Amino acid sequence: MPPLTVIHASGFCLGEAVEGVPELPPRVVERLIEAPRKTLLRVAEIASREGAHAVIFAGDVLNPATAAPGDWFAVFQFCQGLASQNVPVIWLWGQLERCGPWPEEFPLPPNVHLFLGDEPCVSTVTTPGGPLQLVITSQADPLKTFPEKPSSLEGFTVGLAYGQDIGEGGNNPADEIETDYWALGGHRVRTEFDWAGVKAHDPGPAFVCFSDPEVIPSITVVELHGPKKVFLRSLSVAALRWHTLTVHVAAESTEPQLVSQIIQEVEARRAAGDADWLVRIRLEGSPHALMPWRMKGFDREILELLRMRYGQSPPYVWPIEVTWHPSDPWPETWLQEESFRGELLRQGLALEATNPREFLSQCLPASELELSPVFRGCPDQWQTGWPEIVREALFYGLVLLEENQPATRSGGGRAE
């Protein structure tokens, strides 16, 4: 059989607001609103460039409850563009598509094949490269059996599933279905595994509305060359990207050095492609090295510099915030001081060695204990992150102490 090329994508989040980005100028806000639509339309460009025979959307493309007219128009424009090339769009609904009613008058070209995922079904779609047989599982009841089995045809069979790890847990009716590839969605991150010799893959979201270092936006080019012979290539088409820029601050660091390092990193991101970047700057180092930079307002200076330099014309690199992260032990001389600073650090070190569950049980009323993430969530994760939380809290406590120190009577600066 001739090879078949399919674009597999999920999670464009049209209609969803970008979160965690305060103080944006109108020109950047406009770009953020357009970013999901631009990302979607880029998939059509990729499909044309790759000679794709079909495009598969595995959920979370659009929120009908909050989608603006521009979002609906982008969907129509995308589908119409592929219709002109006779490329089918296979769209399995996900969680986002179920957030609200769809307008009955919304036109979809005949090349769009919608599957709600309510019932398991088998369907065949005609593509420029030959027939493509689809096996769609039920989202509500993954164990529900298929009313019919796929037929033998000269083509490929692709399974579609949203929010499921096909084959896990046993007694899965899909065990009886012969497929060449499983197109997954809804995992929120790129996921891939082999099940009974069949590659199952979720490309992760094509567009990310919030900062998460584990989520890298991407789509996947799927090349089907034979029965269960599949090759995958990951591509990024996101018109908006997130990045945490980490800079180590040493005791001997100078302002020109730090500024130069940050600008080099930002320039590299800006040159990486036609995408806007939302950047967090993370400054790490010993408390002794970080404190002078924090007191002189380096965070405010670098934010102003980058916003003036890279926030005037697209593609934008917009710094969201600067955070401080002490990574080394506190100076012994500070710990031995008979001062507010010394007392704060001594109590903080005792707190750092405390089990967070035990500490919270002493601080919170019994009625609130069960609401604490330590009691509800992942205690192991809290246990490993607890020392860093305490160190950062102590750092900001020291900053507040220093900023509120009364001046000496002679006016000679801060009191020691």
Buried (B, 14 or more C-beta within 10 A) or exposed (E): BEBBBBBBBBBBBBBBEBEEBEEBEEEBEEBBBBBBBBBBBBBBEBBEEBEBBBBBBBBBBBBBEBBEEEBBEBBBEBBBBBBEEEBBBBBBBBBBBBBBEBEEEEEBBEBBBEBBBEBBBBBEBBBBBBBBBBBBBBBEEBEEEBEEEBEEEEBBBBBBBBBBBBBEEEEBBBEEBBBBBBBBBBBBEBBBBEBEEBBBBBBBBBBBBBBEEEBBBBBBBBBBBEBBEBEBEBBBBBBBBBBEBEBBBEEEBEEEEBBEBBBEBBEEBBEEEEBBBBBBBBBBBBBBBBBEBBEEEBBEBBBEBBBEEBBEEBBBBBBBBBEBBBBEEBEEEBBEBEBBBBEBBBEBBEBBEBEBBEBBBEEBEEEEBEEBEBBEEEBEEBEEEBBEEBBBEBBEBBBEEBEEBEEEEEEEEEEE
